[in-house]
């Protein structure tokens, strides 16, 4: 494979590529931060499934969480880190380049 053929995959991120993690990153890219429950509803997953995906994204340094009490309940807000936002956008660009090659 030549370097030119490999370039469209530059930026491809296996951590983000999992479908539900991609949905989470896309949602968080559009906002400053979002409450866990809003992300959960958008991704259409259980709290435990979202927690597992968020843990992977946090381990990669792509997502941070902020915990606070609201309405007497513990709430969690999620946000992309600058590295996470860059990785997500690079991944989307890589996907677009890969799809563009198929034309």
N, C-alpha and C positions, 0 to 999 in steps of 0.2 A: 504494500500500500504506500502510495506516495504521501508526502507531507500535505499536499493540497487536498488529497482525499480525506485526510484525518482532520483538517481544520474545522469543518462544520461541527464536529463533536467537541471542539474546545469549549469549555464552559459547562459541558454536560456534567451534572452532579447526581450521582446515584442516591445520595441521601434525600434530595428533594424529589427525585423522579417517582418515588412510590406514589400512586394516585392520590391517596388521602393527604399525604404530606404536601403534594403539589397544590391541592385544593386549599390547604391551610395557608401555605405561603402566598398563594394568589390573593386570598382574602386579606391577609395581614399586609400585603404590599399596597393595598388600596386604602389603608387606614393608618393612623398613628399607632393605635393600640385597640384591642377588642377584648371584651369580656369573654371568658372561657365558654360560657353558655352560648353566646352568639356564634362563636367559631364552631362549637359542637353542632348547633342547628344547621349552620351553613354546610358543614362537611357531612351532615347526616350520619353521624356515628355516635356510639355510646360514649359516656364520659371516660370509661376505662380505656377504650380504644384511642380516643383523642389524647388521653394522658400518655399513652405509650408512644404515639407519634410525636407529641410535644417533647417528650424526654429525649428522643433521638435527635430532634432539631436543636434542643438545648445542648446536648452533648457535643454537637458539631459547632456550637457557638452561633447558631443562626437565629435562635429565639430566646428571649428573656421573659420572665414572668414577674408580675408585681402582685403581691397579696395584700389585701386590706379588708377591713370589716365595713360592710355596707348593709344597711337595714338589719342590723344585728347578726348578719351572716358573713362568714368568710367568703370573699370573692377573689377571683384570680383574673388578672388581665394579662394578655399576651401581646408581644410586639416583636417585629423583626429587628435584629441588630443591623447595624450598617453592613456587616459582613454577610448576614443573611439576605438582606435586600440585594446586595451585589451578586451573591451566588444565585438567588432566584432569577434575577434578570439575565444573568449569564446563561443559566440553564434554559430559559425561554428562548433566548437568542440562538442557542445551540439547537434546540428542537426546530426552530423555524428554518435554520440552515439545513438541517437534515431533511426536513420535508421539502424544502426548495430543491434539493438534489434529485428528488424523485420525479420532478416534472420533466 
